[in-house]
Each structure stands twice: as structure tokens, then as C-alpha cells.
């Protein structure tokens, strides 16, 4: 495990080095049609209070009934996190009063969660990998939402989200920097999306994190931690960790003590603010929910789910490296999004002919990704089809067009001819690379004849050759094969 930070991860304070220790509790909304204990819709949005059953509204006498699909989704997630699946778990009542919690308690799991210890392998950078331990994963209900901006004098309550199934995924305190925490959440979100157990849309609130931060002198025991609640973007998670660590270091270096408390991150002011002193678990008066029997299933239920798990990011990355000969970095970038990985494979194998996998990766990660990013989209969300990228790469490898002409071709496919076939565009527009040596020689002869002074300079200083290549390319509209131009020039100039 990642017990000590590298020196580069340490933060310099006024009185020496400090180490950040981070643990995360990620709340991931389960992908299911209905809520955890009722048949009401779990869909995002909807008019306020339209996705609410009598159970969600806590009407007297209403009993919760567990949604089997939510249980299956939690087990799938546990399997994807290489975690212990507990065949017996218990639902507890976590008692606290909040206006958008009609029951006055949240049904959660405390001492006996559905999933136990697991592990996530995280690429922090192209050269650094860490392991982050998973402590547990449990199922619980979400609360409703209080709206304070609809009226000057009243707060409104929307119960659409009340009772929606959440997985709380608790990490061990294995992260030692904001970058490590951001990389962990990114990887966790990728795994959940591959599994189809959470859509990971942070802007819709379906993935949020409570961030536990403490600081210590290197090698010393853990310090007192503060919990920053409900951070809803990966960028904000990083910022919250940085500012909270600095705040704690400042207090400790001034001789103060850190109080264990719950804080909120304000991204506009770049600071964390105290909400309340941290409750211990007994403050919630947990006890097993008397309306729900312990949740029990057998190993056969787990095995059946395991049999249909998709290929997960780590396995796909290893396969891309083995099957396509891709470097670890390229494979990691391509598999970070499942649809992009599928798009890449469809391009490599389009039409039943396999083209250079590295060239395809370069185009998808380079010019095509730059275009997609400019629109705020992923590559598969653009109109560009794998067939078009495959056609473009084939034209380069056949020597029909150069890399430079290919960039012009991509601009045409992006703009004027969105459904165009690369081969047909090159034919129709006369974009073929000139490989006819006769034509290239004629262009070279013309340039040499017109520039006798430059010829003498080039013969004295061969690095001048680039000027001639540029002139020939200009004369041929950038279509001459650069290698052929080089060869002809060298022969004619005797270099």
C-alpha cells in the first residue's frame, strides 16, 4: 500500500515538510429504473415531487421492499473493485432530522455492508501507479433536496431523489496528494461506467464525494482529519484537498490543534468553511431496520453476475498493449472511456482489414480528439465515423496522401463533407500525393534553374536543402512526396 508519500508529494510549510493523507467516501447513484425500496422512478429530473411513492413520502404503515436490481448492481460493482462480497448484510436506520428526509432516518448499512475490502489500481501519471484500498461498499437511500432559491421567505422540498439507491464506496486513507485523489475518482468513475452501475454524471449529482483530509509530519501517526462534504467535481476535489491541507498546516505551525469537524468547500472563494463538529457514529443511533430482514443471497447469485461482467479497463488496457502493440500511455488514454475504446477497435478493424494500430491511435488521440475537445465532446460523440478515420489512415499508408494532406482531408471531413468518403474526396479534389518521379524532377529542375546562387550555397552547406524542399512543395501545392523530393534533390545537387 501507498503508506508514505514521495518527497515530491510533500508540502513545504514554514517549519518543514508535511504530508497530506486523503481518504474518500464516494456516493454513486445506482443505475436502476426504480428506487432502492419503492417502485417510484429513479430517473433524473422531472417536475418536483412527481417521482414519489407513499414509501418515499414516509406515509404511515408503508413498508420498504428491496429492489433486487440495486442489490445486483452493488454486487457487480464489488466484483469490479476486486472486493469481498458478503453473502449476508444488514440494513440499519441512521437517525437524523432533516426537512428533506421524511422518515426522520436514512436506511443505510453500518456494521454489515454488502461489499467488504477491495482494491483499485490508479495511474497517477504515465510513469506512476498507486494502489488504493477499498474499505467497504454499502447501499443506502439518498435524501430529497431542499431548494432555498425559489422564494425569499420559504424553502421548498423536492422528494424526487428521496429513496434513490446510492452506493457509498469508502476508500482507505491511501492517497497522498490532490493529484492522486483526482486520479482515483477518475478511475473509479471509469470502472462504474464500464460496469453500467453508475453513469458518473457529476453535474447531475450522481457521483459526489466526501473528502477526508489530514496532515502529518512524514513518518508520524495520522493527524486529526476533517471531512469536506458533497464535493461534486473532480477539479473541486483537488482544490478542496489543497486548500484544506494548507489551512491545517497553518493552524499546526501556529501551535494550534485541528478539531475533527465537517466542512464545506466554497469553490468561488477557494476556501473550506466549518459546518458542524463531527458526529461520532453513535450520535446517529444506528440500529437494524425492523422492517427489513437481513439481506441474504448465495454464491450462485454472485457467480451468475460475475459471468456476465464486461471487460474492465485494466484488462482492456493490457489487451490493447498485447494485441495492438500500443505503449501503456496510449492504451490507458484509449480505455479511459469505453465508447472511445470501442471506436478505436472499430477503426483498426474496419472493413475486415487491420491497419497500423499505432497510427490509428495517434490520429484518434491527436487531431480527432482535439476537434472533439473543441466541441466539449468525446471522439465517438462527433459525427466522424470509424470508417472515415480508417480510410484516412489507409490513404497515408498507401502513400496516396502525405500526413500534411491528411490534416487538410480531416478539415474537409469535419466541415464541408461530413459524410464524405476519404478516398472519393481525394480523387475528386485532386489531393493525391505526387509520387511520379518525372513530375517531381521537372519541379526540382525548374527551382534549380531559377536559383543558381542558392545551389552553390546548398552544395557548401547541405542544411540548405530544406529551402529547396519547401520550394518544391510550394510548386506542387504540397502534394509532392517529401521523401521523393529529398532523394531527387540530393541526386541533382550532388549532396
C-alpha positions in Angstrom: 0.0 0.0 0.0 1.0 3.6 -0.5 2.0 4.3 3.1 4.5 7.2 2.6 4.5 10.0 0.1 7.4 10.5 -2.2 9.4 13.6 -1.3 7.9 15.3 -4.3 4.4 14.9 -2.8 5.3 16.6 0.4 4.1 20.2 1.1 6.7 22.7 2.4 5.5 24.6 5.4 7.2 27.4 7.3 8.7 24.8 9.8 9.4 21.9 7.5 7.7 19.3 5.3 4.2 18.0 5.7 2.4 15.0 4.2 -1.3 15.0 3.1 -3.3 12.0 3.9 -6.6 11.6 1.9 -9.5 9.1 2.1 -12.6 9.4 0.0 -16.3 8.4 0.5 -17.8 8.4 -2.9 -21.6 8.4 -3.2 -22.5 6.8 -6.5 -26.1 6.7 -7.7 -27.1 3.3 -8.8 -28.3 2.8 -12.4 -31.8 1.3 -11.9 -35.3 2.2 -13.1 -36.8 2.2 -9.6 -35.7 3.4 -6.2 -34.0 1.2 -3.6 -37.1 0.4 -1.5 -40.0 1.6 -3.7 -41.3 1.3 -7.3 -41.1 5.1 -7.9 -38.9 6.2 -10.9 -35.3 6.9 -10.2 -34.9 9.0 -13.4 -33.1 12.3 -13.1 -35.1 15.5 -13.3 -38.9 15.5 -13.6 -41.3 18.1 -12.1 -40.7 18.4 -8.4 -42.4 15.7 -6.3 -43.6 13.6 -9.3 -41.3 10.6 -8.7 -42.5 9.9 -5.2 -44.3 6.9 -3.9 -46.1 6.6 -0.5 -42.9 4.8 0.8 -40.7 7.7 -0.2 -43.0 10.2 1.4 -43.0 8.1 4.6 -46.7 7.7 4.9 -47.8 5.7 8.0 -47.8 2.0 7.5 -45.8 1.9 4.3 -43.1 -0.8 4.3 -39.9 -0.8 2.2 -39.3 -3.7 -0.2 -35.7 -4.2 -1.5 -35.1 -3.7 -5.3 -33.2 -6.8 -6.5 -31.6 -4.9 -9.4 -30.0 -2.5 -6.9 -28.5 -5.4 -5.0 -27.2 -6.9 -8.2 -25.6 -3.6 -9.2 -23.8 -3.3 -5.8 -22.5 -6.9 -6.2 -21.3 -6.1 -9.8 -19.5 -3.1 -8.5 -17.9 -5.1 -5.7 -16.7 -7.6 -8.3 -15.3 -4.8 -10.4 -13.4 -3.5 -7.4 -11.9 -6.9 -6.8 -13.7 -6.8 -3.4 -15.1 -9.3 -0.9 -18.8 -9.9 -1.5 -20.7 -10.5 1.8 -23.5 -13.1 1.3 -25.2 -11.7 4.4 -25.6 -7.9 5.1 -27.9 -5.9 7.3 -29.8 -2.6 6.7 -29.7 -0.1 9.6 -31.6 3.0 10.4 -29.3 6.1 10.6 -31.4 8.6 12.6 -31.1 12.3 11.9 -33.6 15.0 11.3 -33.6 16.9 8.0 -36.5 18.6 6.2 -35.9 16.5 3.0 -35.7 13.2 4.9 -39.4 12.5 5.5 -38.8 9.3 7.6 -36.5 11.0 10.1 -34.0 8.4 9.3 -32.0 7.1 6.4 -31.9 3.3 5.6 -28.2 2.5 5.2 -25.8 -0.2 6.2 -23.4 0.2 9.1 -21.6 -2.8 10.7 -22.5 -5.4 8.0 -22.2 -3.9 4.5 -22.9 -5.8 1.2 -19.3 -5.4 0.0 -16.0 -5.6 2.0 -12.4 -4.9 1.2 -11.2 -4.3 -2.4 -8.5 -2.6 -4.5 -8.3 -0.1 -7.3 -5.1 0.4 -9.3 -4.7 4.0 -10.3 -2.5 5.6 -12.9 -1.5 9.0 -11.4 0.8 9.8 -14.4 2.3 7.9 -17.3 5.1 6.8 -15.0 3.4 6.5 -11.6 0.9 3.9 -10.5 -0.6 3.5 -7.0 -2.9 1.1 -5.3 -5.9 2.4 -3.3 -7.6 0.1 -0.9 -11.4 -0.1 -0.7 -12.7 -0.3 2.9 -16.3 -1.2 2.0 -19.2 -0.5 -0.2 -22.7 -0.3 1.2 -26.2 0.5 -0.2 -28.3 3.4 1.2 -31.1 5.7 0.3 -30.5 9.2 -1.0 -32.3 12.1 0.7 -34.6 14.6 -1.1 -33.5 18.1 -2.0 -34.1 21.4 -0.2 -34.4 24.4 -2.5 -33.7 27.7 -0.9 -33.6 29.9 -4.0 -37.3 29.7 -5.2 -38.7 32.1 -2.6 -37.4 35.0 -0.4 -39.2 33.7 2.7 -39.6 29.9 2.3 -37.6 26.8 1.5 -39.2 24.2 -0.8 -38.6 20.4 -0.7 -38.4 18.2 -3.7 -38.6 14.5 -2.8 -37.9 13.1 -6.3 -34.5 11.9 -5.2 -35.6 10.7 -1.8 -35.1 6.9 -1.7 -33.0 6.7 -4.8 -30.3 4.0 -4.4 -26.8 5.1 -3.6 -23.6 3.0 -3.2 -21.2 4.6 -0.7 -17.7 3.5 -1.7 -15.3 4.1 1.2 -11.6 4.1 0.4 -8.7 3.6 2.8 -6.6 6.6 3.6 -4.1 5.6 0.9 -3.8 8.8 -1.1 -1.0 11.3 -0.5 -1.8 14.2 -2.8 -4.7 16.0 -4.6 -3.5 14.5 -7.9 -3.7 11.0 -6.5 -7.2 11.6 -5.2 -8.3 13.1 -8.6 -6.8 10.1 -10.5 -8.6 7.7 -8.1 -12.0 9.3 -8.6 -11.4 9.3 -12.4 -10.5 5.6 -12.4 -13.4 4.7 -10.1 -15.8 6.6 -12.3 -14.4 4.8 -15.4 -14.9 1.4 -13.7 -18.5 2.2 -12.7 -19.3 3.3 -16.3 -17.8 0.2 -17.8 -19.9 -1.9 -15.4 -23.1 0.2 -16.1 -23.7 0.5 -12.4 -23.5 4.3 -12.1 -23.5 6.9 -15.0 -20.9 9.0 -13.2 -22.6 12.3 -14.3 -21.2 14.6 -11.6 -23.1 17.6 -12.9 -26.4 15.7 -12.2 -25.2 14.8 -8.7 -25.0 11.0 -9.5 -21.4 10.9 -8.3 -20.3 13.0 -5.3 -17.5 12.7 -2.8 -17.0 13.4 0.9 -13.2 14.1 1.2 -11.3 13.3 4.4 -8.1 15.3 4.7 -5.5 15.3 7.4 -1.8 16.3 7.5 1.2 14.9 9.4 5.0 15.1 9.6 6.4 12.4 7.4 6.6 9.1 9.3 4.4 10.2 12.1 0.9 8.7 13.0 -2.2 10.0 11.2 -3.3 13.5 12.2 -6.9 14.6 13.0 -9.0 14.6 9.9 -11.7 17.0 8.7 -14.4 15.8 6.3 -15.4 18.1 3.4 -18.9 17.2 2.4 -20.5 16.7 -1.0 -17.8 17.8 -3.5 -19.3 17.4 -7.0 -16.5 17.7 -9.5 -13.0 16.1 -9.8 -11.4 19.6 -10.2 -13.1 20.8 -7.0 -12.0 17.6 -5.1 -8.4 18.6 -6.0 -8.8 22.2 -5.0 -10.6 21.3 -1.7 -7.7 19.0 -0.7 -5.1 21.6 -1.4 -6.8 24.4 0.5 -7.8 22.3 3.4 -4.3 20.9 3.8 -2.8 24.4 3.7 -5.4 25.5 6.4 -4.5 22.6 8.7 -0.7 23.2 8.2 -1.2 26.9 9.1 -3.0 26.0 12.3 -0.5 23.4 13.4 2.5 25.5 12.6 1.0 28.3 14.8 0.8 25.8 17.7 -2.9 25.1 17.3 -4.9 21.9 17.2 -7.1 20.5 14.4 -10.7 19.8 15.6 -12.4 16.9 13.9 -15.3 18.5 12.0 -17.4 18.6 8.9 -16.6 21.4 6.4 -17.9 22.7 3.1 -15.8 23.7 0.1 -16.6 27.1 -1.5 -15.1 27.0 -5.0 -15.8 30.7 -5.6 -13.8 31.8 -2.6 -11.3 28.9 -2.7 -11.8 28.0 1.0 -13.4 25.4 3.2 -15.9 26.5 5.9 -16.9 24.7 9.1 -20.4 23.2 9.1 -20.5 21.3 12.4 -18.3 19.4 14.8 -18.1 15.8 13.5 -20.7 13.4 14.9 -19.4 10.0 16.0 -21.4 7.1 14.6 -23.3 6.6 17.9 -24.8 10.1 17.5 -26.8 8.7 14.6 -28.3 6.0 16.9 -27.9 3.2 14.3 -30.0 0.1 14.8 -31.1 -2.7 12.4 -34.2 -1.6 10.4 -37.0 -3.7 11.9 -39.0 -3.6 8.6 -36.2 -5.3 6.7 -34.8 -8.8 7.1 -31.0 -9.3 6.7 -30.1 -9.3 3.0 -29.0 -12.8 2.1 -28.1 -14.4 -1.2 -25.9 -17.4 -2.2 -22.6 -17.7 -4.1 -24.5 -18.9 -7.2 -26.2 -15.4 -7.4 -22.7 -13.8 -7.3 -21.2 -16.2 -9.8 -24.1 -15.6 -12.3 -23.4 -11.9 -12.1 -19.6 -12.4 -12.4 -20.1 -14.5 -15.6 -21.6 -11.5 -17.4 -19.3 -8.8 -16.3 -17.8 -6.7 -19.2 -14.1 -6.5 -19.9 -12.9 -3.9 -17.4 -10.4 -1.0 -18.0 -7.3 -2.7 -16.6 -7.9 -5.9 -18.6 -8.7 -3.9 -21.8 -5.6 -1.8 -21.4 -3.4 -5.0 -21.0 -5.1 -6.5 -24.1 -4.6 -3.3 -26.2 -0.9 -3.4 -25.3 -0.6 -7.1 -26.2 -2.8 -7.2 -29.3 -2.1 -3.8 -30.8 1.5 -3.2 -29.5 0.4 0.1 -28.0 2.5 1.8 -25.3 1.0 1.8 -21.8 0.2 5.6 -22.1 -1.8 5.2 -25.4 -3.7 2.2 -24.2 -4.5 4.0 -20.9 -5.9 7.1 -22.7 -8.0 5.0 -25.1 -9.6 2.7 -22.5 -10.4 5.6 -20.1 -13.7 5.9 -21.9 -15.4 2.7 -23.0 -17.0 4.2 -26.1 -13.6 5.6 -27.2 -12.0 2.2 -26.8 -14.8 0.6 -28.9 -14.4 3.4 -31.5 -10.6 2.7 -31.7 -11.1 -1.0 -32.2 -13.8 -0.5 -34.8 -11.3 1.8 -36.7 -8.4 -0.6 -36.5 -10.5 -3.5 -37.8 -12.9 -1.6 -40.2 -13.8 -3.5 -43.4 -12.1 -6.6 -42.2 -8.6 -5.3 -42.9 -6.3 -4.4 -40.0 -4.4 -1.2 -40.3 -1.4 0.1 -38.3 -2.8 0.3 -34.7 -0.3 2.9 -33.6 -1.1 5.2 -36.5 -4.8 4.9 -35.7 -4.2 5.7 -32.0 -2.1 8.7 -33.0 -4.9 10.1 -35.1 -7.7 9.4 -32.6 -5.7 10.8 -29.6 -4.3 13.7 -31.7 -6.2 15.7 -34.3 -9.5 13.9 -33.9 -9.5 14.3 -30.1 -8.5 18.0 -30.5 -11.6 18.5 -32.7 -13.9 16.6 -30.2 -12.5 18.6 -27.3 -13.2 21.9 -29.1 -16.9 20.9 -29.1 -16.8 19.6 -25.5 -17.4 16.0 -26.8 -15.7 12.7 -26.7 -14.4 11.3 -30.0 -17.4 8.8 -30.5 -19.9 11.7 -29.9 -18.6 13.6 -33.0 -20.0 12.9 -36.5 -16.7 11.4 -37.6 -17.1 7.6 -38.2 -14.5 4.9 -37.6 -14.8 4.1 -41.4 -13.7 7.7 -42.2 -10.7 7.6 -39.9 -9.8 4.1 -41.2 -10.0 5.5 -44.8 -7.7 8.4 -44.0 -5.1 6.2 -42.3 -5.2 3.8 -45.3 -4.6 6.6 -47.8 -1.5 7.6 -45.8 -0.1 4.1 -45.5 -0.7 3.5 -49.2 1.4 6.7 -50.0 -1.6 8.2 -51.7 -1.5 11.2 -49.4 1.1 12.6 -47.0 0.5 13.3 -43.4 0.2 17.0 -44.2 -2.5 16.4 -46.9 -4.3 14.1 -44.4 -4.7 17.0 -42.0 -6.3 19.0 -44.8 -8.5 16.0 -45.6 -9.6 15.8 -41.9 -10.6 19.5 -42.1 -12.8 18.7 -45.1 -14.4 15.7 -43.3 -15.1 18.0 -40.3 -16.6 20.8 -42.3 -17.7 20.6 -45.9 -18.2 16.9 -46.4 -19.3 15.5 -43.0 -20.5 12.2 -44.5 -17.7 12.1 -47.2 -15.6 9.1 -48.1 -11.9 10.0 -47.8 -10.9 8.1 -50.9 -13.6 9.8 -53.0 -12.7 13.2 -51.7 -9.0 12.8 -52.5 -10.0 11.6 -56.1 -12.5 14.4 -56.7 -10.3 17.2 -55.4 -7.0 16.0 -56.9 -5.4 15.8 -53.5 -3.2 12.8 -54.3 0.4 13.0 -53.4 2.7 13.3 -56.4 4.9 10.2 -56.4 5.6 10.4 -60.2 9.3 11.0 -60.2 9.1 12.6 -63.7 6.8 15.3 -62.3 9.0 15.8 -59.2 12.2 16.0 -61.3 10.6 18.7 -63.5 9.7 20.8 -60.5 13.2 20.3 -59.0 14.9 21.3 -62.3 12.8 24.4 -62.5 13.7 25.5 -59.0 17.4 24.8 -59.5 17.5 26.7 -62.8 15.9 29.7 -61.2 18.2 29.8 -58.1 21.8 29.3 -59.1 23.1 31.2 -56.1 21.1 29.0 -53.7 22.5 25.9 -55.5 26.1 27.0 -54.6 25.1 27.7 -51.0 23.4 24.3 -50.7 26.4 22.4 -52.1 28.6 24.2 -49.5 26.1 23.9 -46.7 23.8 20.8 -47.1 21.4 22.0 -44.4 20.1 24.5 -47.0 18.4 21.5 -48.7 15.3 22.3 -46.6 14.8 25.5 -48.5 14.7 23.6 -51.8 12.2 21.1 -50.4 10.0 23.9 -49.3 10.0 25.5 -52.8 9.2 22.2 -54.5 6.4 21.5 -52.1 5.0 25.0 -52.7 5.2 24.5 -56.5 3.3 21.2 -56.3 0.7 22.5 -53.9 2.1 20.5 -51.0 1.4 17.2 -52.9 4.8 16.0 -53.7 6.1 13.0 -51.7 8.6 14.7 -49.4 10.9 11.7 -49.3 11.0 11.5 -53.1 11.7 15.3 -53.3 14.6 14.8 -50.8 16.1 12.0 -52.9 15.8 13.8 -56.2 17.3 17.0 -54.8 20.3 15.2 -53.3 21.0 13.4 -56.6 20.7 16.7 -58.7 22.7 18.8 -56.3 25.3 16.1 -55.6 24.9 16.3 -51.9 
